[in-house]
Amino acid sequence: MSMSKAAEIEILEQAVDRLGMDSYCGPALRELIPSMERDMRSDLCPTPMADIVGARVALAEIIGLVGAEMAKLSKANAAIMRAESTIRYLEKQMAEIADTANGLAKMAGGA
């Protein structure tokens, strides 16, 4: 006599409970049960590894995208720092020009 899907799921949950969350397998099995249950209820053979592999591939893609964006951000930050340095230099030059202009104006006004 074959076992019902509900009975199989119950056995899985009991196994996780017996293993506990401090065991090697308990946490991993706890994460797999929802996808296994979904597959079983859809009359499919449980494929938890496909979910894990898919998640790892997606994670690798996300890490790659984040890395690329961080590289762009680093370049943008470097450009901002160069621009800020240029602005400070130009502000200093403008202040010197203003001082010179003021000095010339005083000399012209005093003559």
Residue pairs with C-beta under 8 A, 6 or more apart in sequence:
3 11
5 40
5 41
8 40
9 33
9 36
9 37
9 40
12 29
12 33
12 36
13 33
15 29
16 26
16 29
16 30
16 33
19 25
19 26
19 29
20 26
21 27
21 30
32 48
32 51
32 52
35 46
35 47
35 48
35 51
36 46
36 48
39 45
39 46
39 47
40 46
